[in-house]
Amino acid sequence: MIFEPEYECMPRAELAQLQLERLQATLTRVARNVPLYRARFEAAGIDPDEFRSLDDVKRLPFTTKADIRDNYPYGLFAVPLREVVRLQASSGTTGKPTVVGYTKNDVKRWARMAARLLAAGGVTKDDLVQVALTYGLFTGGFGFHYGAETLGASVIPASSGGTKRQIMIMQDYRTTVLICTPSYALNLADTMDEMGVNANSLSLRWGLFGAESWSEGMRQEIESRLKLTATDNYGISEVMGPGVAGECLEKNGLHVNEDHFLLEVVHPASGEAVAPGEVGELVLTSLTKEAFPVIRFRTGDLTRLLPGVCPCGRTLARIGRLLGRTDDMLIIRGVNVFPSQVEAILTEVEGVQPHYLIVVDRGPDHLDTATVQVEADPRLFVDDRVGAQEEIIRRLQKRLSSELGVSFAVKLVEPKSLTRSEGKARRVVDKRSI
């Protein structure tokens, strides 16, 4: 099902004209009402009334997360606070949280954008949707909640945590759709195994996951263990939350809601556009947000623009699944490595599970060292399976070295020994900066 075909299937020429009109209106609004943008436009000699082409967006300055924090809490709002009906924020784990606001119209648009993603992932009004994301300042829970209600589905606002309770709800309420982070989906699968719950006895059909990068191998494991169809979804608090982009059932890239967001993919260092198909940093400009519009926001997320047309019928541009964040990239002995690359290898080796932690340190010779701690099949920890452990370690080290270009030590650890997360999983400990 396509929730809003008049926009999701709009001819590209009409979509471009709509984007231009909405961009012009947004630039005029922020130039009038947001001091930061007004000052930057004046300094760059930019007159919003002179924009005649979408290509002109390249003349505009970038907005960064630092800009949002520097104007904490309300400095970038484009409407008076009395018109703001909702405040949400990021986690603030690396500093002050980034606070964003929504007008009544923003909330309605947000719900419809999330409904598009749910429909693309197979959800209909006949489904029972269990939202196992945090409800609170984090945008994930509320975004999907209101999207499911707008679609007409029944919603179970389970929130995060209480894993055994989540499974009980799935059993008793006959949940058909699960929404959570992919790492928590595996946590649920592990706990079901411990409880003796057979996934085939559940009513699950669809799973919409996001909020962290995850590999194709992890998707296959989630689908196999939970007996559902898993799709990837993308949102970012500073721009909107869930509803920015999502996969359809073709599972071939995430459709971006381009009638609401102008997207670019740029080189993380130079800020120049990269060619379609090349990896770069995703940059988003909001086109319809009233309370908190952002201009050329550098998301820090790495992806690529996919060529071609999707067989699903949507004409919206597609981006590849996120590879990670620019600040997640590890430089080990001069080689760039992303946790998602390590995960992709782990999911292809029999005998280990996709629960892992990368520990980076400096050795006595002051050179970087990297160790992957990965949970292994419990049968490998029987005394007479030492040889099997050594063989898996050897295979993993060989693949990591040959495919990533840097040597890793591998340590097999017992199941459930690595910390589980109810939200985004922690994948890296970098002791070089401690």
ZAPA-124178 format. One record per residue (C-alpha): residue in one letter; x negated, y negated, z. Coordinates in nm, 2 decimals, decimal comma. Layout:
<recs>
+------+--------+--------+--------+
! rest !      X !      Y !      Z !
+------+--------+--------+--------+
!    A !      X !      Y !      Z !
...
+------+--------+--------+--------+
</recs>
This chain:
<recs>
+------+--------+--------+--------+
! rest !      X !      Y !      Z !
+------+--------+--------+--------+
!    M !   0,00 !   0,00 !   0,00 !
!    I !  -0,11 !  -0,35 !  -0,08 !
!    F !   0,03 !  -0,59 !   0,18 !
!    E !   0,01 !  -0,92 !  -0,01 !
!    P !  -0,04 !  -0,83 !  -0,38 !
!    E !   0,02 !  -1,18 !  -0,49 !
!    Y !  -0,31 !  -1,28 !  -0,33 !
!    E !  -0,50 !  -0,95 !  -0,31 !
!    C !  -0,44 !  -0,88 !  -0,68 !
!    M !  -0,46 !  -1,24 !  -0,81 !
!    P !  -0,64 !  -1,29 !  -1,14 !
!    R !  -0,99 !  -1,42 !  -1,08 !
!    A !  -0,94 !  -1,75 !  -1,26 !
!    E !  -0,63 !  -1,83 !  -1,05 !
!    L !  -0,82 !  -1,73 !  -0,73 !
!    A !  -1,11 !  -1,96 !  -0,82 !
!    Q !  -0,87 !  -2,25 !  -0,87 !
!    L !  -0,70 !  -2,18 !  -0,54 !
!    Q !  -1,04 !  -2,15 !  -0,36 !
!    L !  -1,15 !  -2,49 !  -0,50 !
!    E !  -0,83 !  -2,66 !  -0,39 !
!    R !  -0,86 !  -2,52 !  -0,04 !
!    L !  -1,23 !  -2,60 !  -0,02 !
!    Q !  -1,16 !  -2,96 !  -0,11 !
!    A !  -0,89 !  -2,99 !   0,15 !
!    T !  -1,12 !  -2,83 !   0,42 !
!    L !  -1,42 !  -3,05 !   0,34 !
!    T !  -1,20 !  -3,36 !   0,36 !
!    R !  -1,06 !  -3,25 !   0,70 !
!    V !  -1,40 !  -3,17 !   0,86 !
!    A !  -1,56 !  -3,49 !   0,72 !
!    R !  -1,28 !  -3,68 !   0,89 !
!    N !  -1,25 !  -3,49 !   1,22 !
!    V !  -1,57 !  -3,31 !   1,30 !
!    P !  -1,87 !  -3,54 !   1,39 !
!    L !  -2,14 !  -3,28 !   1,31 !
!    Y !  -2,01 !  -3,24 !   0,95 !
!    R !  -1,94 !  -3,60 !   0,90 !
!    A !  -2,30 !  -3,69 !   1,00 !
!    R !  -2,45 !  -3,41 !   0,78 !
!    F !  -2,24 !  -3,50 !   0,48 !
!    E !  -2,34 !  -3,87 !   0,51 !
!    A !  -2,71 !  -3,78 !   0,55 !
!    A !  -2,70 !  -3,56 !   0,24 !
!    G !  -2,49 !  -3,81 !   0,04 !
!    I !  -2,20 !  -3,57 !   0,00 !
!    D !  -1,86 !  -3,70 !  -0,08 !
!    P !  -1,59 !  -3,42 !  -0,05 !
!    D !  -1,38 !  -3,60 !  -0,31 !
!    E !  -1,65 !  -3,54 !  -0,57 !
!    F !  -1,64 !  -3,16 !  -0,55 !
!    R !  -1,51 !  -3,03 !  -0,89 !
!    S !  -1,66 !  -2,68 !  -0,89 !
!    L !  -1,72 !  -2,39 !  -0,65 !
!    D !  -2,08 !  -2,40 !  -0,74 !
!    D !  -2,11 !  -2,74 !  -0,56 !
!    V !  -2,09 !  -2,55 !  -0,23 !
!    K !  -2,46 !  -2,49 !  -0,27 !
!    R !  -2,51 !  -2,86 !  -0,20 !
!    L !  -2,36 !  -2,83 !   0,15 !
!    P !  -2,57 !  -2,77 !   0,46 !
!    F !  -2,55 !  -2,44 !   0,64 !
!    T !  -2,38 !  -2,40 !   0,98 !
!    T !  -2,55 !  -2,17 !   1,23 !
!    K !  -2,46 !  -2,01 !   1,56 !
!    A !  -2,70 !  -2,26 !   1,73 !
!    D !  -2,48 !  -2,54 !   1,59 !
!    I !  -2,18 !  -2,39 !   1,75 !
!    R !  -2,35 !  -2,34 !   2,08 !
!    D !  -2,49 !  -2,69 !   2,07 !
!    N !  -2,14 !  -2,83 !   2,04 !
!    Y !  -2,00 !  -2,61 !   2,31 !
!    P !  -1,71 !  -2,59 !   2,38 !
!    Y !  -1,49 !  -2,81 !   2,16 !
!    G !  -1,73 !  -3,02 !   1,95 !
!    L !  -1,66 !  -2,85 !   1,62 !
!    F !  -1,28 !  -2,85 !   1,65 !
!    A !  -1,10 !  -3,02 !   1,37 !
!    V !  -0,77 !  -3,08 !   1,55 !
!    P !  -0,68 !  -3,22 !   1,89 !
!    L !  -0,69 !  -2,96 !   2,17 !
!    R !  -0,31 !  -3,00 !   2,21 !
!    E !  -0,27 !  -2,83 !   1,87 !
!    V !  -0,48 !  -2,53 !   1,97 !
!    V !  -0,27 !  -2,24 !   2,09 !
!    R !  -0,54 !  -1,98 !   2,13 !
!    L !  -0,91 !  -1,99 !   2,25 !
!    Q !  -1,14 !  -1,69 !   2,19 !
!    A !  -1,51 !  -1,66 !   2,23 !
!    S !  -1,81 !  -1,43 !   2,15 !
!    S !  -1,97 !  -1,23 !   2,43 !
!    G !  -2,24 !  -1,49 !   2,49 !
!    T !  -2,50 !  -1,22 !   2,56 !
!    T !  -2,78 !  -1,43 !   2,41 !
!    G !  -2,68 !  -1,76 !   2,55 !
!    K !  -2,36 !  -1,96 !   2,59 !
!    P !  -2,06 !  -1,80 !   2,42 !
!    T !  -1,94 !  -1,95 !   2,10 !
!    V !  -1,58 !  -2,08 !   2,15 !
!    V !  -1,33 !  -2,09 !   1,87 !
!    G !  -0,98 !  -2,22 !   1,85 !
!    Y !  -0,66 !  -2,13 !   1,66 !
!    T !  -0,35 !  -2,33 !   1,58 !
!    K !  -0,01 !  -2,16 !   1,54 !
!    N !  -0,07 !  -2,14 !   1,16 !
!    D !  -0,42 !  -2,00 !   1,22 !
!    V !  -0,28 !  -1,72 !   1,44 !
!    K !  -0,01 !  -1,64 !   1,18 !
!    R !  -0,27 !  -1,63 !   0,90 !
!    W !  -0,50 !  -1,42 !   1,11 !
!    A !  -0,23 !  -1,16 !   1,17 !
!    R !  -0,15 !  -1,14 !   0,80 !
!    M !  -0,52 !  -1,10 !   0,71 !
!    A !  -0,56 !  -0,81 !   0,96 !
!    A !  -0,24 !  -0,66 !   0,83 !
!    R !  -0,40 !  -0,65 !   0,48 !
!    L !  -0,69 !  -0,45 !   0,62 !
!    L !  -0,47 !  -0,21 !   0,80 !
!    A !  -0,26 !  -0,15 !   0,49 !
!    A !  -0,58 !  -0,10 !   0,29 !
!    G !  -0,69 !   0,16 !   0,54 !
!    G !  -0,37 !   0,36 !   0,49 !
!    V !  -0,16 !   0,23 !   0,78 !
!    T !   0,22 !   0,18 !   0,72 !
!    K !   0,51 !   0,06 !   0,94 !
!    D !   0,57 !   0,42 !   1,03 !
!    D !   0,24 !   0,46 !   1,21 !
!    L !   0,16 !   0,44 !   1,58 !
!    V !  -0,16 !   0,24 !   1,62 !
!    Q !  -0,38 !   0,28 !   1,93 !
!    V !  -0,61 !  -0,03 !   1,97 !
!    A !  -0,91 !   0,09 !   2,18 !
!    L !  -1,09 !  -0,24 !   2,15 !
!    T !  -1,14 !  -0,49 !   2,43 !
!    Y !  -0,85 !  -0,74 !   2,49 !
!    G !  -0,98 !  -1,07 !   2,62 !
!    L !  -1,20 !  -1,34 !   2,48 !
!    F !  -1,34 !  -1,09 !   2,22 !
!    T !  -1,14 !  -1,12 !   1,90 !
!    G !  -1,12 !  -0,75 !   1,81 !
!    G !  -0,83 !  -0,63 !   2,02 !
!    F !  -0,59 !  -0,92 !   1,95 !
!    G !  -0,68 !  -0,94 !   1,58 !
!    F !  -0,58 !  -0,58 !   1,51 !
!    H !  -0,29 !  -0,59 !   1,76 !
!    Y !  -0,11 !  -0,88 !   1,58 !
!    G !  -0,21 !  -0,74 !   1,24 !
!    A !  -0,04 !  -0,41 !   1,32 !
!    E !   0,27 !  -0,58 !   1,45 !
!    T !   0,29 !  -0,80 !   1,14 !
!    L !   0,27 !  -0,49 !   0,93 !
!    G !   0,56 !  -0,34 !   1,12 !
!    A !   0,37 !  -0,06 !   1,29 !
!    S !   0,41 !   0,04 !   1,66 !
!    V !   0,11 !  -0,08 !   1,87 !
!    I !  -0,04 !   0,08 !   2,18 !
!    P !  -0,26 !  -0,19 !   2,34 !
!    A !  -0,49 !   0,07 !   2,51 !
!    S !  -0,79 !  -0,17 !   2,53 !
!    S !  -1,14 !  -0,03 !   2,58 !
!    G !  -1,26 !   0,22 !   2,84 !
!    G !  -1,08 !   0,50 !   3,03 !
!    T !  -1,19 !   0,76 !   2,77 !
!    K !  -0,99 !   1,05 !   2,92 !
!    R !  -0,69 !   0,83 !   2,94 !
!    Q !  -0,73 !   0,73 !   2,58 !
!    I !  -0,72 !   1,09 !   2,48 !
!    M !  -0,41 !   1,15 !   2,70 !
!    I !  -0,24 !   0,87 !   2,52 !
!    M !  -0,33 !   1,02 !   2,18 !
!    Q !  -0,18 !   1,35 !   2,29 !
!    D !   0,13 !   1,22 !   2,46 !
!    Y !   0,22 !   0,93 !   2,24 !
!    R !   0,13 !   1,11 !   1,92 !
!    T !  -0,11 !   0,83 !   1,80 !
!    T !  -0,16 !   0,83 !   1,42 !
!    V !  -0,41 !   0,54 !   1,39 !
!    L !  -0,72 !   0,49 !   1,60 !
!    I !  -0,90 !   0,15 !   1,61 !
!    C !  -1,23 !   0,11 !   1,80 !
!    T !  -1,60 !   0,09 !   1,74 !
!    P !  -1,76 !   0,39 !   1,55 !
!    S !  -1,98 !   0,47 !   1,84 !
!    Y !  -1,68 !   0,49 !   2,08 !
!    A !  -1,51 !   0,71 !   1,83 !
!    L !  -1,79 !   0,96 !   1,87 !
!    N !  -1,77 !   0,91 !   2,25 !
!    L !  -1,40 !   1,01 !   2,23 !
!    A !  -1,49 !   1,32 !   2,02 !
!    D !  -1,76 !   1,43 !   2,27 !
!    T !  -1,51 !   1,39 !   2,56 !
!    M !  -1,24 !   1,58 !   2,37 !
!    D !  -1,49 !   1,87 !   2,34 !
!    E !  -1,56 !   1,86 !   2,71 !
!    M !  -1,18 !   1,86 !   2,79 !
!    G !  -1,12 !   2,14 !   2,54 !
!    V !  -0,89 !   1,92 !   2,33 !
!    N !  -0,87 !   2,04 !   1,97 !
!    A !  -0,85 !   1,74 !   1,73 !
!    N !  -0,62 !   1,95 !   1,51 !
!    S !  -0,36 !   1,93 !   1,78 !
!    L !  -0,35 !   1,55 !   1,76 !
!    S !  -0,15 !   1,34 !   1,51 !
!    L !  -0,44 !   1,12 !   1,40 !
!    R !  -0,44 !   1,03 !   1,03 !
!    W !  -0,63 !   0,71 !   1,00 !
!    G !  -0,92 !   0,54 !   1,18 !
!    L !  -1,03 !   0,18 !   1,13 !
!    F !  -1,37 !   0,11 !   1,28 !
!    G !  -1,61 !  -0,19 !   1,29 !
!    A !  -1,79 !  -0,44 !   1,51 !
!    E !  -2,12 !  -0,26 !   1,45 !
!    S !  -2,31 !  -0,12 !   1,16 !
!    W !  -2,27 !   0,25 !   1,10 !
!    S !  -2,40 !   0,50 !   0,84 !
!    E !  -2,21 !   0,71 !   0,59 !
!    G !  -2,33 !   1,02 !   0,78 !
!    M !  -2,17 !   0,88 !   1,09 !
!    R !  -1,85 !   0,83 !   0,90 !
!    Q !  -1,85 !   1,19 !   0,79 !
!    E !  -1,91 !   1,31 !   1,15 !
!    I !  -1,62 !   1,10 !   1,28 !
!    E !  -1,39 !   1,22 !   1,01 !
!    S !  -1,49 !   1,59 !   1,07 !
!    R !  -1,45 !   1,58 !   1,44 !
!    L !  -1,14 !   1,36 !   1,48 !
!    K !  -0,97 !   1,49 !   1,17 !
!    L !  -0,88 !   1,15 !   1,02 !
!    T !  -0,98 !   0,92 !   0,73 !
!    A !  -1,22 !   0,65 !   0,85 !
!    T !  -1,26 !   0,31 !   0,69 !
!    D !  -1,50 !   0,03 !   0,77 !
!    N !  -1,38 !  -0,32 !   0,86 !
!    Y !  -1,56 !  -0,65 !   0,92 !
!    G !  -1,49 !  -0,97 !   1,11 !
!    I !  -1,69 !  -1,22 !   1,30 !
!    S !  -1,57 !  -1,43 !   1,59 !
!    E !  -1,71 !  -1,76 !   1,47 !
!    V !  -1,51 !  -1,73 !   1,14 !
!    M !  -1,19 !  -1,56 !   1,24 !
!    G !  -1,23 !  -1,21 !   1,39 !
!    P !  -1,10 !  -0,89 !   1,23 !
!    G !  -0,94 !  -0,97 !   0,90 !
!    V !  -1,24 !  -1,11 !   0,70 !
!    A !  -1,30 !  -0,79 !   0,50 !
!    G !  -1,22 !  -0,42 !   0,50 !
!    E !  -1,24 !  -0,10 !   0,30 !
!    C !  -0,95 !   0,04 !   0,11 !
!    L !  -0,91 !   0,42 !   0,08 !
!    E !  -1,16 !   0,42 !  -0,21 !
!    K !  -1,43 !   0,37 !   0,05 !
!    N !  -1,64 !   0,18 !  -0,20 !
!    G !  -1,71 !  -0,15 !  -0,04 !
!    L !  -1,52 !  -0,40 !   0,18 !
!    H !  -1,27 !  -0,63 !   0,01 !
!    V !  -1,32 !  -0,99 !   0,13 !
!    N !  -1,00 !  -1,20 !   0,18 !
!    E !  -1,14 !  -1,46 !  -0,07 !
!    D !  -0,82 !  -1,67 !  -0,07 !
!    H !  -0,92 !  -1,76 !   0,29 !
!    F !  -1,30 !  -1,73 !   0,28 !
!    L !  -1,56 !  -1,84 !   0,02 !
!    L !  -1,85 !  -1,59 !   0,03 !
!    E !  -2,21 !  -1,61 !  -0,06 !
!    V !  -2,50 !  -1,37 !  -0,02 !
!    V !  -2,83 !  -1,56 !   0,03 !
!    H !  -3,20 !  -1,47 !   0,10 !
!    P !  -3,24 !  -1,49 !   0,48 !
!    A !  -3,56 !  -1,69 !   0,45 !
!    S !  -3,50 !  -1,92 !   0,16 !
!    G !  -3,13 !  -1,96 !   0,18 !
!    E !  -3,11 !  -1,92 !  -0,20 !
!    A !  -2,84 !  -1,70 !  -0,36 !
!    V !  -2,95 !  -1,35 !  -0,44 !
!    A !  -2,83 !  -1,16 !  -0,75 !
!    P !  -2,52 !  -0,93 !  -0,72 !
!    G !  -2,64 !  -0,59 !  -0,58 !
!    E !  -2,93 !  -0,74 !  -0,39 !
!    V !  -2,93 !  -0,74 !  -0,01 !
!    G !  -2,91 !  -1,07 !   0,16 !
!    E !  -2,74 !  -1,26 !   0,44 !
!    L !  -2,36 !  -1,31 !   0,43 !
!    V !  -2,26 !  -1,67 !   0,44 !
!    L !  -1,89 !  -1,76 !   0,48 !
!    T !  -1,69 !  -2,09 !   0,44 !
!    S !  -1,34 !  -2,09 !   0,58 !
!    L !  -1,08 !  -2,22 !   0,34 !
!    T !  -0,76 !  -2,22 !   0,55 !
!    K !  -0,86 !  -2,24 !   0,91 !
!    E !  -0,71 !  -2,55 !   1,08 !
!    A !  -0,85 !  -2,56 !   1,43 !
!    F !  -1,21 !  -2,44 !   1,37 !
!    P !  -1,32 !  -2,45 !   1,01 !
!    V !  -1,68 !  -2,36 !   0,94 !
!    I !  -1,88 !  -2,46 !   0,64 !
!    R !  -2,14 !  -2,22 !   0,50 !
!    F !  -2,17 !  -2,03 !   0,82 !
!    R !  -2,47 !  -1,80 !   0,84 !
!    T !  -2,33 !  -1,48 !   0,98 !
!    G !  -2,67 !  -1,31 !   1,03 !
!    D !  -2,52 !  -1,00 !   0,88 !
!    L !  -2,70 !  -0,83 !   0,59 !
!    T !  -2,50 !  -0,69 !   0,30 !
!    R !  -2,48 !  -0,71 !  -0,08 !
!    L !  -2,22 !  -0,82 !  -0,33 !
!    L !  -2,09 !  -0,52 !  -0,52 !
!    P !  -2,03 !  -0,54 !  -0,90 !
!    G !  -1,73 !  -0,40 !  -1,09 !
!    V !  -1,36 !  -0,37 !  -1,02 !
!    C !  -1,21 !  -0,14 !  -0,75 !
!    P !  -0,97 !   0,12 !  -0,88 !
!    C !  -0,73 !   0,03 !  -0,59 !
!    G !  -0,60 !  -0,27 !  -0,80 !
!    R !  -0,73 !  -0,54 !  -0,57 !
!    T !  -0,92 !  -0,81 !  -0,75 !
!    L !  -1,09 !  -0,94 !  -0,43 !
!    A !  -1,47 !  -0,92 !  -0,43 !
!    R !  -1,63 !  -0,64 !  -0,24 !
!    I !  -1,94 !  -0,64 !  -0,02 !
!    G !  -2,14 !  -0,33 !   0,07 !
!    R !  -2,12 !  -0,19 !   0,42 !
!    L !  -2,33 !  -0,39 !   0,66 !
!    L !  -2,70 !  -0,28 !   0,69 !
!    G !  -2,75 !  -0,46 !   1,02 !
!    R !  -2,82 !  -0,81 !   1,13 !
!    T !  -3,12 !  -1,03 !   1,05 !
!    D !  -3,20 !  -1,04 !   1,43 !
!    D !  -3,17 !  -0,66 !   1,45 !
!    M !  -3,44 !  -0,60 !   1,20 !
!    L !  -3,75 !  -0,45 !   1,36 !
!    I !  -4,10 !  -0,52 !   1,23 !
!    I !  -4,31 !  -0,22 !   1,32 !
!    R !  -4,67 !  -0,25 !   1,20 !
!    G !  -4,56 !  -0,49 !   0,93 !
!    V !  -4,28 !  -0,27 !   0,80 !
!    N !  -3,91 !  -0,38 !   0,82 !
!    V !  -3,68 !  -0,12 !   0,98 !
!    F !  -3,31 !  -0,14 !   1,06 !
!    P !  -3,15 !   0,09 !   1,32 !
!    S !  -2,89 !   0,19 !   1,05 !
!    Q !  -3,17 !   0,34 !   0,84 !
!    V !  -3,28 !   0,56 !   1,13 !
!    E !  -2,92 !   0,66 !   1,20 !
!    A !  -2,87 !   0,76 !   0,84 !
!    I !  -3,16 !   1,01 !   0,86 !
!    L !  -3,05 !   1,15 !   1,20 !
!    T !  -2,71 !   1,23 !   1,07 !
!    E !  -2,86 !   1,44 !   0,79 !
!    V !  -3,07 !   1,67 !   1,02 !
!    E !  -2,90 !   1,97 !   1,17 !
!    G !  -2,94 !   2,01 !   1,55 !
!    V !  -2,93 !   1,65 !   1,65 !
!    Q !  -2,64 !   1,42 !   1,72 !
!    P !  -2,59 !   1,05 !   1,62 !
!    H !  -2,65 !   0,93 !   1,97 !
!    Y !  -2,99 !   0,77 !   1,97 !
!    L !  -3,22 !   0,49 !   2,11 !
!    I !  -3,52 !   0,34 !   1,94 !
!    V !  -3,79 !   0,22 !   2,19 !
!    V !  -4,06 !   0,00 !   2,05 !
!    D !  -4,38 !  -0,08 !   2,25 !
!    R !  -4,75 !  -0,16 !   2,21 !
!    G !  -5,00 !   0,12 !   2,26 !
!    P !  -5,34 !   0,08 !   2,43 !
!    D !  -5,49 !  -0,02 !   2,10 !
!    H !  -5,24 !  -0,31 !   2,08 !
!    L !  -5,07 !  -0,15 !   1,78 !
!    D !  -4,69 !  -0,11 !   1,76 !
!    T !  -4,55 !   0,23 !   1,86 !
!    A !  -4,19 !   0,35 !   1,80 !
!    T !  -4,01 !   0,63 !   1,96 !
!    V !  -3,66 !   0,77 !   1,87 !
!    Q !  -3,48 !   0,93 !   2,16 !
!    V !  -3,20 !   1,14 !   2,01 !
!    E !  -2,96 !   1,38 !   2,17 !
!    A !  -2,99 !   1,74 !   2,05 !
!    D !  -2,77 !   2,04 !   2,05 !
!    P !  -2,76 !   2,18 !   2,40 !
!    R !  -2,86 !   2,53 !   2,28 !
!    L !  -3,20 !   2,38 !   2,19 !
!    F !  -3,28 !   2,34 !   2,56 !
!    V !  -3,28 !   2,71 !   2,64 !
!    D !  -3,63 !   2,83 !   2,73 !
!    D !  -3,68 !   3,05 !   2,42 !
!    R !  -3,58 !   2,76 !   2,18 !
!    V !  -3,90 !   2,56 !   2,22 !
!    G !  -4,01 !   2,65 !   1,87 !
!    A !  -3,68 !   2,53 !   1,73 !
!    Q !  -3,72 !   2,20 !   1,91 !
!    E !  -4,07 !   2,15 !   1,77 !
!    E !  -3,94 !   2,23 !   1,42 !
!    I !  -3,67 !   1,96 !   1,44 !
!    I !  -3,91 !   1,71 !   1,58 !
!    R !  -4,15 !   1,78 !   1,29 !
!    R !  -3,88 !   1,75 !   1,03 !
!    L !  -3,75 !   1,42 !   1,18 !
!    Q !  -4,10 !   1,27 !   1,20 !
!    K !  -4,17 !   1,36 !   0,84 !
!    R !  -3,85 !   1,21 !   0,71 !
!    L !  -3,87 !   0,90 !   0,91 !
!    S !  -4,23 !   0,84 !   0,80 !
!    S !  -4,17 !   0,92 !   0,43 !
!    E !  -3,84 !   0,73 !   0,40 !
!    L !  -3,91 !   0,42 !   0,62 !
!    G !  -4,29 !   0,39 !   0,57 !
!    V !  -4,38 !   0,39 !   0,93 !
!    S !  -4,45 !   0,66 !   1,19 !
!    F !  -4,21 !   0,74 !   1,46 !
!    A !  -4,25 !   0,96 !   1,76 !
!    V !  -3,94 !   1,17 !   1,83 !
!    K !  -3,81 !   1,28 !   2,17 !
!    L !  -3,52 !   1,52 !   2,19 !
!    V !  -3,30 !   1,45 !   2,50 !
!    E !  -3,01 !   1,64 !   2,64 !
!    P !  -2,65 !   1,57 !   2,54 !
!    K !  -2,48 !   1,28 !   2,73 !
!    S !  -2,82 !   1,16 !   2,87 !
!    L !  -2,81 !   0,84 !   2,67 !
!    T !  -2,58 !   0,56 !   2,79 !
!    R !  -2,25 !   0,55 !   2,62 !
!    S !  -2,08 !   0,22 !   2,53 !
!    E !  -1,71 !   0,13 !   2,52 !
!    G !  -1,79 !  -0,15 !   2,27 !
!    K !  -2,10 !  -0,21 !   2,06 !
!    A !  -2,37 !   0,05 !   2,11 !
!    R !  -2,72 !  -0,05 !   2,22 !
!    R !  -2,96 !   0,10 !   1,98 !
!    V !  -3,29 !  -0,07 !   2,04 !
!    V !  -3,52 !  -0,15 !   2,34 !
!    D !  -3,81 !  -0,36 !   2,23 !
!    K !  -4,07 !  -0,37 !   2,51 !
!    R !  -4,31 !  -0,58 !   2,31 !
!    S !  -4,12 !  -0,89 !   2,42 !
!    I !  -4,09 !  -0,79 !   2,79 !
+------+--------+--------+--------+
</recs>
